[in-house]
Amino acid sequence: MPFLEEYFLKALLKFSQFVDAITEFIGKSIIWVVLVMTLISAGNATMRYTINYSSNAFLEIQWYLFSLIFLLGAGYTFKKNEHVRIDIILHRFSKRTQAGIDIFGIIFFMMPMAIAIMWMSWPIFVLAFQDNEVSSNAGGLVVWPVRLIVPIGFFLLVLQGISELIKRIGFLLGLCPDPTEKPHTPTPEEELALAIKAQKGEL
């Protein structure tokens, strides 16, 4: 491989690492959003059944937070290789063939879809922001923040798609390890079993 091409590809891999770091930070931050959404849901249900009080704002903020988790977490799911795949067919092929299939899918399916939704959702957000659109439900919230989540979420997915594309090309050229290889980590059930065994050993 010519020196300039190798240098360029290594620079792209550095960019990929930068994108991965951003995606990792966002993905781990979303865990706290799940906690907040759960607490709001529990609080709303408690008030409804104890003091017979409910608020559309509480209900809508749950929907907003769920949208935030789903949309901003899409890139993180892609990075972790946990998105829906037809693994029963894909695993029949070699790792290099799998990488080639992934490259084809990213370029011709995932990226066009994500870019199209990002592009088309932006004017919807702008209109909602300019009109200060409010939910039609009594006591509902302003709508533009949740409209903004859509283009941001798909922009992050596009960035991660570029990163995954770079890593797969780098793998085919022998410049980086297989990006789909998952390190084995104990499942919660395995961790619990190990903790029980450790306690029995101490006793």
The 8 nearest C-alpha neighbors of each residue, nearest first, counted from 0:
[[1, 5, 2, 4, 3, 172, 6, 8],
 [2, 0, 4, 3, 5, 6, 7, 8],
 [1, 3, 5, 4, 6, 0, 7, 8],
 [4, 2, 6, 5, 1, 7, 0, 8],
 [5, 3, 7, 1, 6, 2, 8, 0],
 [4, 6, 8, 2, 7, 3, 9, 1],
 [7, 5, 3, 9, 4, 8, 2, 10],
 [8, 6, 10, 4, 5, 9, 3, 11],
 [9, 7, 11, 5, 10, 6, 4, 12],
 [8, 10, 12, 6, 11, 7, 5, 13],
 [11, 9, 13, 7, 8, 12, 6, 14],
 [10, 12, 14, 8, 13, 9, 15, 7],
 [11, 13, 15, 9, 14, 10, 16, 8],
 [14, 12, 10, 16, 15, 11, 9, 17],
 [13, 15, 11, 17, 12, 16, 18, 10],
 [16, 14, 162, 12, 18, 13, 17, 19],
 [15, 17, 19, 13, 14, 18, 20, 12],
 [16, 18, 14, 20, 15, 19, 13, 21],
 [19, 17, 15, 21, 20, 16, 22, 14],
 [18, 20, 16, 22, 17, 21, 23, 15],
 [19, 21, 23, 17, 18, 22, 16, 24],
 [22, 20, 24, 18, 23, 19, 25, 17],
 [21, 23, 19, 25, 24, 20, 75, 26],
 [22, 24, 20, 26, 21, 25, 19, 27],
 [25, 23, 21, 27, 22, 26, 28, 20],
 [26, 24, 28, 22, 23, 27, 29, 21],
 [27, 25, 23, 29, 75, 28, 24, 72],
 [26, 28, 24, 29, 25, 30, 23, 31],
 [29, 27, 25, 30, 26, 31, 24, 32],
 [28, 30, 32, 31, 26, 27, 68, 25],
 [31, 29, 33, 28, 32, 27, 34, 26],
 [32, 30, 34, 29, 33, 28, 35, 27],
 [31, 33, 29, 35, 34, 30, 36, 64],
 [32, 34, 36, 30, 31, 35, 37, 29],
 [33, 35, 31, 37, 32, 36, 38, 30],
 [36, 34, 32, 38, 37, 33, 39, 31],
 [35, 37, 33, 39, 34, 38, 61, 32],
 [38, 36, 34, 40, 35, 39, 41, 33],
 [37, 39, 41, 35, 40, 36, 42, 34],
 [40, 38, 42, 36, 41, 37, 43, 35],
 [39, 41, 37, 43, 38, 42, 36, 44],
 [42, 40, 38, 44, 39, 43, 45, 37],
 [43, 41, 39, 45, 40, 44, 38, 46],
 [42, 44, 40, 46, 45, 41, 39, 47],
 [45, 43, 47, 41, 42, 46, 40, 48],
 [46, 44, 42, 48, 47, 43, 49, 41],
 [47, 45, 49, 43, 50, 52, 48, 44],
 [46, 48, 51, 52, 44, 53, 45, 49],
 [47, 49, 45, 51, 46, 50, 44, 52],
 [50, 48, 46, 51, 47, 45, 52, 44],
 [49, 51, 46, 52, 47, 48, 45, 53],
 [52, 50, 47, 48, 49, 46, 53, 45],
 [53, 51, 47, 46, 50, 54, 48, 49],
 [52, 54, 47, 43, 46, 51, 55, 57],
 [53, 55, 56, 57, 58, 52, 138, 43],
 [54, 56, 58, 57, 139, 138, 59, 137],
 [55, 57, 139, 59, 54, 58, 140, 138],
 [58, 56, 60, 54, 55, 59, 61, 43],
 [59, 57, 55, 61, 56, 60, 54, 62],
 [58, 60, 62, 56, 61, 57, 55, 63],
 [59, 61, 63, 57, 62, 58, 64, 56],
 [62, 60, 64, 59, 58, 63, 36, 65],
 [63, 61, 59, 65, 60, 64, 66, 58],
 [64, 62, 60, 66, 61, 65, 145, 59],
 [63, 65, 67, 61, 66, 62, 60, 68],
 [64, 66, 62, 68, 67, 63, 61, 69],
 [67, 65, 63, 69, 64, 68, 70, 62],
 [66, 68, 64, 70, 65, 69, 71, 63],
 [69, 67, 65, 66, 72, 71, 70, 29],
 [68, 70, 66, 72, 67, 71, 65, 73],
 [71, 69, 152, 72, 67, 73, 68, 66],
 [72, 70, 152, 73, 67, 68, 69, 74],
 [71, 73, 75, 69, 70, 68, 74, 26],
 [74, 72, 76, 70, 75, 71, 156, 77],
 [73, 75, 156, 77, 76, 72, 159, 155],
 [74, 76, 78, 72, 26, 77, 73, 22],
 [77, 75, 73, 79, 81, 74, 78, 82],
 [78, 76, 74, 80, 75, 79, 82, 81],
 [77, 79, 75, 80, 76, 74, 159, 163],
 [78, 80, 76, 81, 77, 75, 82, 179],
 [81, 79, 77, 78, 82, 76, 179, 181],
 [80, 82, 76, 79, 77, 83, 78, 84],
 [83, 81, 80, 77, 76, 84, 79, 73],
 [82, 84, 81, 85, 86, 80, 77, 76],
 [83, 85, 86, 82, 89, 81, 87, 80],
 [84, 86, 87, 88, 89, 83, 90, 82],
 [87, 85, 89, 88, 84, 90, 91, 83],
 [86, 88, 85, 89, 90, 91, 84, 92],
 [89, 87, 86, 90, 91, 85, 92, 84],
 [90, 88, 86, 91, 92, 87, 85, 97],
 [89, 91, 92, 88, 86, 87, 93, 97],
 [90, 92, 89, 88, 93, 87, 86, 97],
 [93, 91, 90, 89, 96, 97, 94, 88],
 [92, 94, 96, 95, 97, 91, 90, 89],
 [93, 95, 97, 96, 98, 92, 177, 90],
 [96, 94, 98, 97, 93, 99, 171, 170],
 [95, 97, 99, 93, 98, 94, 92, 100],
 [98, 96, 94, 100, 95, 99, 101, 93],
 [97, 99, 101, 95, 96, 100, 167, 94],
 [98, 100, 96, 102, 101, 97, 95, 103],
 [101, 99, 97, 103, 102, 98, 104, 96],
 [100, 102, 98, 104, 99, 103, 105, 97],
 [103, 101, 99, 105, 100, 104, 164, 106],
 [102, 104, 100, 106, 101, 105, 107, 99],
 [105, 103, 101, 108, 107, 102, 106, 100],
 [104, 106, 109, 102, 103, 110, 108, 107],
 [107, 105, 103, 104, 110, 108, 102, 109],
 [106, 108, 104, 105, 103, 111, 109, 110],
 [109, 107, 104, 105, 111, 110, 106, 112],
 [108, 110, 105, 112, 111, 113, 104, 107],
 [109, 111, 113, 112, 106, 105, 108, 114],
 [112, 110, 114, 113, 109, 108, 115, 107],
 [111, 113, 115, 109, 110, 114, 108, 116],
 [112, 114, 110, 116, 115, 153, 111, 117],
 [115, 113, 117, 111, 116, 112, 110, 118],
 [114, 116, 118, 112, 117, 113, 111, 119],
 [117, 115, 119, 113, 118, 114, 120, 112],
 [116, 118, 150, 114, 120, 153, 115, 119],
 [117, 119, 115, 116, 120, 121, 114, 150],
 [120, 118, 116, 121, 117, 115, 122, 123],
 [119, 121, 123, 117, 118, 122, 150, 116],
 [120, 122, 124, 123, 119, 118, 150, 125],
 [123, 121, 125, 124, 120, 126, 119, 118],
 [124, 122, 120, 126, 121, 125, 127, 146],
 [123, 125, 146, 127, 121, 122, 126, 147],
 [126, 124, 122, 128, 127, 123, 129, 121],
 [127, 125, 129, 123, 128, 124, 122, 130],
 [128, 126, 132, 124, 143, 130, 125, 129],
 [129, 127, 131, 125, 143, 126, 130, 124],
 [128, 130, 126, 131, 127, 125, 132, 124],
 [131, 129, 132, 127, 128, 126, 125, 133],
 [132, 130, 128, 129, 127, 133, 141, 143],
 [133, 131, 127, 130, 142, 141, 143, 128],
 [134, 132, 141, 142, 140, 131, 135, 139],
 [133, 135, 139, 136, 140, 141, 142, 132],
 [134, 136, 133, 137, 139, 138, 140, 132],
 [137, 135, 139, 134, 138, 55, 140, 133],
 [138, 136, 139, 135, 55, 134, 56, 54],
 [137, 139, 55, 56, 136, 140, 54, 134],
 [140, 138, 56, 134, 136, 137, 55, 135],
 [139, 141, 134, 133, 56, 142, 138, 59],
 [140, 142, 133, 132, 134, 143, 131, 139],
 [141, 143, 133, 132, 144, 145, 134, 140],
 [142, 144, 146, 127, 128, 145, 124, 141],
 [145, 143, 147, 146, 142, 148, 141, 124],
 [144, 146, 148, 147, 143, 142, 63, 149],
 [145, 147, 143, 124, 144, 148, 149, 142],
 [148, 146, 144, 145, 149, 124, 150, 143],
 [147, 149, 145, 151, 146, 152, 150, 67],
 [148, 150, 152, 147, 151, 146, 153, 120],
 [151, 149, 117, 153, 152, 120, 148, 121],
 [152, 150, 154, 148, 149, 153, 155, 147],
 [153, 151, 71, 70, 149, 155, 154, 150],
 [152, 154, 156, 150, 155, 117, 151, 113],
 [153, 155, 151, 157, 156, 152, 150, 158],
 [156, 154, 158, 152, 153, 157, 74, 159],
 [155, 157, 74, 153, 159, 154, 158, 160],
 [158, 156, 160, 154, 155, 159, 153, 110],
 [159, 157, 155, 161, 160, 156, 154, 162],
 [158, 160, 162, 156, 161, 157, 74, 163],
 [159, 161, 157, 163, 158, 162, 156, 164],
 [162, 160, 164, 158, 159, 163, 165, 157],
 [161, 163, 15, 159, 165, 160, 164, 166],
 [164, 162, 166, 160, 165, 161, 159, 167],
 [163, 165, 161, 167, 162, 166, 102, 160],
 [166, 164, 162, 168, 163, 167, 169, 161],
 [167, 165, 169, 163, 168, 164, 170, 162],
 [166, 168, 170, 164, 169, 165, 98, 163],
 [167, 169, 171, 165, 170, 166, 164, 172],
 [170, 168, 166, 174, 172, 167, 171, 175],
 [169, 171, 175, 167, 173, 172, 168, 176],
 [170, 172, 168, 169, 173, 167, 95, 98],
 [173, 171, 169, 170, 174, 168, 175, 167],
 [172, 174, 170, 171, 175, 169, 176, 168],
 [175, 173, 169, 172, 170, 176, 9, 171],
 [174, 176, 170, 169, 173, 177, 166, 178],
 [177, 175, 170, 178, 174, 173, 169, 180],
 [176, 178, 179, 180, 170, 175, 167, 94],
 [179, 177, 180, 176, 166, 167, 170, 163],
 [180, 178, 177, 181, 80, 79, 98, 167],
 [181, 179, 178, 177, 182, 176, 80, 183],
 [180, 182, 179, 183, 178, 79, 80, 184],
 [183, 181, 184, 180, 179, 185, 79, 178],
 [184, 182, 181, 185, 186, 180, 189, 179],
 [183, 185, 182, 186, 181, 189, 190, 187],
 [184, 186, 189, 190, 187, 183, 188, 191],
 [185, 187, 189, 188, 190, 184, 191, 183],
 [188, 186, 190, 189, 191, 185, 192, 184],
 [187, 189, 191, 186, 190, 192, 185, 193],
 [190, 188, 192, 186, 191, 187, 185, 193],
 [189, 191, 187, 193, 188, 192, 185, 194],
 [192, 190, 194, 188, 189, 193, 187, 195],
 [193, 191, 189, 195, 194, 190, 196, 188],
 [192, 194, 196, 190, 191, 195, 197, 189],
 [195, 193, 197, 191, 196, 192, 190, 198],
 [196, 194, 198, 192, 197, 193, 191, 199],
 [197, 195, 193, 199, 194, 198, 200, 192],
 [196, 198, 194, 200, 195, 199, 193, 201],
 [199, 197, 201, 195, 200, 196, 194, 202],
 [200, 198, 202, 196, 201, 197, 195, 194],
 [199, 201, 197, 198, 202, 196, 195, 194],
 [202, 200, 198, 199, 197, 196, 195, 194],
 [201, 199, 200, 198, 197, 196, 195, 194]]
